[in-house]
Amino acid sequence: MRMMLFVLLMTIGAAAWAKEPVWLREIKTIVPFKSTRDDVVRRFGQPSWSADPHFNEYILQRGTLSVFYSRGLCSQNPKAQFDVPEFVVVTIEFELKKPRKPKHLGINLTGLEASHPFDGPKATFYSNKNPGITYFVNSRGLLESVSFHISSGSDVRACKREDARTEREIIRETWRNDSTTVRASCTSDVTR
């Protein structure tokens, strides 16, 4: 009888343990190419940090949420990446504070497209192009991050530019330029 009760409790516990976590369900309420910056602020509050008006970062209990926004329509902004109005969510990334086994988070990677870009063949990006979600699993088999992006079935047009940098590259360049300016002004203050 005790053994049967133990097995029953373990089965119930495993089923509850493998349920999709609340943080993932909350992030999924923000939909790339539909949700706006106002939707994100309503859901998560004011950002913890922002280097650029088209990028917000939130330090949450379970990890760091990074949200990239459109720079506007292709015809209106040479830095635009997609032909959608300004401040529409383009990409969402969530980096877990404490990486965990995907199965413990209710995430099934079976059947997803796998690629091994770095960290040897054991670190893997698992992608589901429709609905546009990518999981990064490190070489220890732990989920480190989840990103939501354009899906293969989307009718959103990418801007045609010679300089086809990603939104992340544009933001990093902006941040680098801003931080160089700040460092230069701090240095000139010290030397006065």
N, C-alpha and C positions, 0 to 999 in steps of 0.2 A: 504493500500500500504506500509506504513512504517513497519507494522508488518511482511509482506511478505519479505521485504528487510532485516529486522533484522534476521528472521529465515534463509534466504539464507546465509547471512554473518556468522551466527553461525555455520551452517552446513559446509561451506567451511573452516572456522577456525578450527573446530573440526577435519576435515579430514586432514588438514595440521599439526595440533598439534599431531595427532596420528601417523605421519610418523616416520619410523625408524630413529633415530638420526645419524648424520654424524659420531660421535665418534664410534658408534657401527658398522657402515659400514666399517670404517677404520680398526677397530680391526679384523673384519671378513676377511680382506685381508690376514691375517696371519693364516695359517692353520696348526693345530697340526699334526705332523708326516710327513709333507711335507715341510713347510717353515723352513728356517735355521736362525741362529743368524744374518748372513749377511743380509737376507731379512728384519728382524726386524729393524736392524740399518738403512738400506736404507729407511724404511718407517717412523721410529720415531726418528732417529738420535741417538747420543750416549746416553747411559742410564744415568739417574740422580743419580743412586746408584747401586752398585753391591757388594755383600758380597762374591761372589763365581763366577768363570767364567761361571758356568752353571745356573746362575740366574741374571736377569737384572730387574731393576725397573725404571719406567718412571713416573715422576710427570707431568701429563697433565692438561690442563685447566679444564676438567670435572671430573678428578679423577686420581687414581693411577693404572698404568698398570704394572703387574708383569708377567714376562715370564720365564718359567723353561725350560731348555734345557737338552737333552740326555747327559749322561756321556759316551756314546759309546756303542759298541756292547757287548753283554753279555759275549762273550768269551774273550774280551780284558780288561774288567774292572769289578772287583767284586762289585763295587758300582752302576753299571748300573741297570736301572729299566726296560728298554725296549730294544729289539734287533734292534736298529736303530743307524746309525752313530752319532758320537759325534757332539754336537751343533745343532741338529735338534730340533725344538720346540716340547715340550712334553705337556705342559699345559700353558694356558694363563688365567690370572685372571684380571678383572677390577673392582675396588672398586670405586663407585661413590662418589664424593666429597659431593654432595647433593642428597640423596636418593629421588626417585620420584615414583609415581604410575606407574606400568608397562604399563597400557593402554595409559598413556600420552607419552610413548616412542614408541608406536606402537608394544608393545610386548603382545602377546596373550598367556596366560598360560593355557587355556582350553585344556584338554586332556593330559597334561603332568603329569608324575609320581610325586606325592607329598610325601615328608617325613618331619617329625618334630623332628630333632635331639636334639634341645635344645631351650631355651627361651620359654618353654611351647608349647602348641599345635598350637599357632597362628603364630609363626615364621616357615617359610617353605622353603625347597629346592624344586624347580620344575625342573625336569630333562627330557631331551629329549635325550635318549641314542643314537639315530641316527639322528642327526649328532654329538652328544657329546657336549651338552651345558647344563649348570645348572644355574638357576637364584636363588638368595637368596633374599627372601622377608621377611622383619622383622615383628614383631608383630603388627605394625601400618599399614601394607599393603604396605609398600614402598620398592621398589627394591634397595638393597644395593650393590649387586655385581653380576657379570656375569662371568662364567668360561667356557672355551672351553677345551675339553680334548678328550681322545680316544673315538671313536664311537663304538657302538656295532657291526657294520658291518666291522670294521677294520681288516686287516689281519696282523697287527703288533703283534709280540709275546712279552709277558712279560717274563722277565728273571726269571728263577727258582732259588731262593736263600732261604737259611734258614732265613736270615735277610731281610725280605720283607718290608723294610721301604720305605716310599714314597720319592720322590725327595724333597719335602718340608721339611720332617724330616731330611734328609741328609744335606740340606743347612742350616737349623737352627742349627744343631750340629756343622757344620763347622764354622758358624758365632759365635756361643757361644764360641767355642775353640779359635777362632781368637780374639774375644773381651776380653776374659780372659787373653790371652797373652799380648794384648795391655794394659789392666788395670794393669797387673803385672809389665810391663816395666815402666809404668807411675809412679807406686808406688815406684819402686826402684830408679827412677830418683829423686823423691821428698825426699827420705830418705838419699840420698848421700850428 
